[in-house]
Amino acid sequence: MEEQSEFTQLLRKMGHDMRGPLNTLISTSEMLAHGFYDPLTTKQERAALRLQRNSARLLAMLDDFMTYVKADTKELPLNPRPFDPRAQLAAWCDPARLAGEEKGLAFLLSTSQSLPATLTGDEAAIKRIVQALLWNAIAHTTQGEIKVSSDWSPETGWHISVMDSGRGIAEADLPHIFEPFWRGEARPQLPTAGAGLGLPMSLALARLMQGDLILKASAPGCHFCVYLPL
């Protein structure tokens, strides 16, 4: 445990040291793209935007990695507060819904009447889980729909399911889906880090909150469900 803690501290320091240069790259490329250092040609503007986009992607990858490591080693502090689960779930779904509609996908969100009006939990951690599952679903779905359902059980708490109508996961790939950095075949680029950390990070966060994340169906399409005993 002591070696693991030292390793985590090293990663935390590395993450802190990397954020400064990455934020500088993002802000400088943003100023370049907006002509703060003299007007740009069309090609130069595209290059500045590409630099900004990929720097932001690197920062997102770093954030996901650090969140995964801290959650997996139970060193990520949680900040539970009362919140409205219906309103928050709808807000968390909005970015993915818009991205899915741009691909021609239908987006369905349903919530059980049994869900309490207020729950207490770490909204930021739950948001990361939900959005990671949604981006994963959109990446694997070229046509059809994404379904999000929300339910409540007195025994197991809040259930959030994300289902897609994609091609599903090959049986040979099933043992690897929660492995860090495993991505299977190349997927279309989406506004996420895309480093193969979405599912393992979500599982680590769910278990940190004494819950779980399981794959209920893998073909046709995928059905993931997270259980959070809030």
C-alpha positions in Angstrom: 0.0 0.0 0.0 2.9 2.4 0.8 4.4 1.8 -2.7 1.0 2.4 -4.3 0.5 5.6 -2.3 4.0 6.8 -3.4 3.1 6.0 -7.0 -0.1 7.9 -6.7 1.7 10.9 -5.2 4.1 10.8 -8.1 1.3 10.8 -10.6 -0.5 13.6 -8.8 2.7 15.8 -8.9 3.2 14.9 -12.6 -0.4 15.8 -13.4 0.0 19.1 -11.5 3.2 19.9 -13.4 1.7 19.1 -16.8 -1.4 21.2 -16.4 0.5 24.5 -16.4 2.2 24.0 -19.9 -1.0 22.5 -21.3 -3.2 25.5 -20.1 -0.6 27.8 -21.6 -0.8 26.0 -25.0 -4.6 26.2 -24.9 -4.7 29.9 -24.1 -1.9 30.9 -26.5 -3.5 29.0 -29.4 -6.9 30.6 -28.6 -5.3 34.0 -28.7 -3.6 33.1 -32.0 -6.9 31.9 -33.5 -8.6 35.2 -32.5 -5.9 37.4 -34.1 -4.4 38.7 -30.9 -0.9 38.4 -32.5 -1.9 40.0 -35.8 -4.5 38.6 -38.3 -4.0 35.1 -39.6 -4.4 33.6 -43.0 -7.1 30.9 -43.3 -4.5 28.1 -43.1 -2.9 29.7 -40.1 -6.2 30.0 -38.3 -7.0 26.3 -39.0 -3.6 25.3 -37.6 -4.1 27.4 -34.5 -7.6 25.9 -33.9 -6.1 22.4 -34.4 -3.4 23.2 -31.8 -6.0 24.4 -29.4 -8.3 21.4 -29.9 -5.5 18.8 -29.4 -4.1 20.6 -26.4 -7.6 20.6 -24.8 -7.8 16.9 -25.7 -4.5 16.2 -23.9 -5.7 18.1 -20.8 -8.9 16.0 -20.8 -6.9 12.8 -21.1 -4.7 14.0 -18.2 -7.8 14.8 -16.1 -9.4 11.4 -16.8 -6.2 9.6 -16.0 -5.7 11.3 -12.7 -9.4 10.8 -11.8 -9.1 7.1 -12.6 -5.9 6.6 -10.6 -7.3 8.5 -7.5 -10.7 6.7 -7.6 -9.1 3.3 -8.2 -6.8 3.8 -5.2 -9.7 5.2 -3.1 -7.7 8.5 -2.7 -10.2 10.7 -4.6 -12.2 12.9 -2.1 -15.9 12.9 -2.6 -18.1 15.9 -2.0 -21.7 14.7 -1.4 -24.4 17.4 -1.5 -28.2 17.3 -2.0 -29.3 17.6 -5.6 -32.3 17.2 -7.9 -31.5 13.9 -9.8 -34.1 14.6 -12.6 -32.8 18.1 -13.4 -29.2 17.1 -13.2 -29.5 14.0 -15.3 -31.2 16.0 -18.1 -28.4 18.6 -17.9 -25.7 15.9 -18.0 -27.3 14.3 -21.1 -27.6 17.6 -23.1 -24.1 17.6 -24.7 -24.4 14.0 -25.8 -27.9 14.5 -27.0 -26.9 17.3 -29.3 -23.9 15.3 -30.6 -26.1 12.3 -31.2 -28.7 14.3 -33.0 -26.0 15.6 -35.3 -25.3 12.0 -36.2 -29.0 11.4 -36.9 -29.5 9.4 -33.7 -32.7 9.6 -31.6 -32.2 10.4 -27.9 -34.7 9.1 -25.3 -34.6 9.9 -21.6 -37.0 8.4 -19.2 -37.2 8.6 -15.4 -39.2 6.4 -13.0 -41.8 8.1 -10.7 -40.2 6.2 -7.8 -37.0 8.3 -8.1 -36.8 10.7 -5.0 -37.0 14.4 -5.7 -33.7 14.9 -3.9 -30.6 12.7 -3.5 -27.3 13.3 -1.8 -24.1 12.4 -3.6 -21.1 13.8 -5.5 -22.7 15.4 -8.5 -19.3 15.9 -10.3 -18.4 12.2 -10.0 -21.8 11.0 -11.1 -21.8 13.4 -14.1 -18.4 12.0 -15.2 -19.9 8.5 -15.1 -23.0 9.4 -17.0 -21.2 11.4 -19.7 -18.5 8.7 -20.2 -21.2 6.1 -20.8 -23.1 8.4 -23.2 -20.0 9.3 -25.3 -19.1 5.6 -25.4 -22.6 4.8 -26.7 -22.5 7.6 -29.4 -19.0 6.4 -30.5 -20.4 2.9 -31.1 -23.7 3.9 -32.7 -24.0 5.0 -36.4 -27.8 4.7 -36.6 -30.8 4.2 -34.4 -31.1 5.5 -30.9 -29.6 6.1 -27.5 -31.8 5.4 -24.5 -31.2 6.6 -21.0 -33.4 5.4 -18.2 -33.3 6.3 -14.5 -34.9 4.2 -11.7 -34.8 3.9 -8.0 -34.6 0.9 -5.6 -34.7 1.2 -1.8 -32.1 -1.7 -1.7 -29.6 -0.6 -4.3 -30.3 3.1 -4.8 -30.2 5.1 -8.1 -30.0 3.1 -11.3 -28.9 4.8 -14.5 -29.0 2.8 -17.7 -27.5 3.8 -21.0 -28.5 1.7 -24.0 -27.5 2.1 -27.7 -28.4 0.4 -30.9 -24.9 0.0 -32.2 -23.1 -3.1 -33.3 -22.3 -4.2 -29.8 -19.1 -5.7 -28.4 -17.5 -8.8 -29.7 -17.3 -11.7 -27.3 -13.5 -11.7 -27.5 -13.4 -8.1 -26.4 -15.7 -8.5 -23.3 -12.9 -9.3 -20.8 -11.1 -6.1 -21.8 -13.7 -3.3 -21.8 -12.9 -2.1 -18.2 -9.1 -2.2 -18.8 -7.4 1.3 -18.8 -6.4 2.5 -22.3 -8.0 -0.4 -24.1 -10.1 0.9 -27.0 -10.5 -2.0 -29.4 -10.9 -0.9 -32.9 -10.4 2.7 -33.8 -13.5 4.8 -33.3 -14.6 8.2 -34.8 -13.3 11.2 -33.0 -15.8 12.8 -30.5 -15.5 15.7 -28.1 -13.9 13.5 -25.4 -10.4 12.5 -24.4 -10.7 9.3 -26.4 -7.9 7.6 -24.4 -9.8 4.4 -23.5 -10.3 5.6 -19.9 -14.1 6.3 -19.9 -15.3 2.9 -18.8 -12.5 2.0 -16.3 -12.8 5.5 -14.8 -16.6 5.2 -14.5 -16.2 1.8 -12.8 -13.7 3.1 -10.3 -15.9 6.1 -9.5 -19.0 4.0 -9.0 -17.1 1.6 -6.7 -15.7 4.6 -4.8 -19.3 5.6 -4.1 -20.0 2.0 -2.9 -21.9 1.3 -6.1 -21.1 -0.7 -9.3 -21.1 -0.5 -13.1 -22.1 -3.5 -15.1 -22.6 -4.4 -18.8 -26.0 -6.0 -18.9 -26.1 -6.7 -22.7 -23.4 -6.5 -25.3 -25.2 -7.4 -28.6 -27.1 -6.2 -30.4 -26.1 -2.8 -29.0 -24.8 -2.3 -25.5 -26.6 -1.8 -22.2 -24.6 -0.4 -19.3 -26.1 0.2 -15.9 -24.6 2.0 -12.9 -25.9 1.4 -9.4 -25.3 4.2 -6.9 -26.5 3.6 -3.3 -27.0 7.4 -2.5 
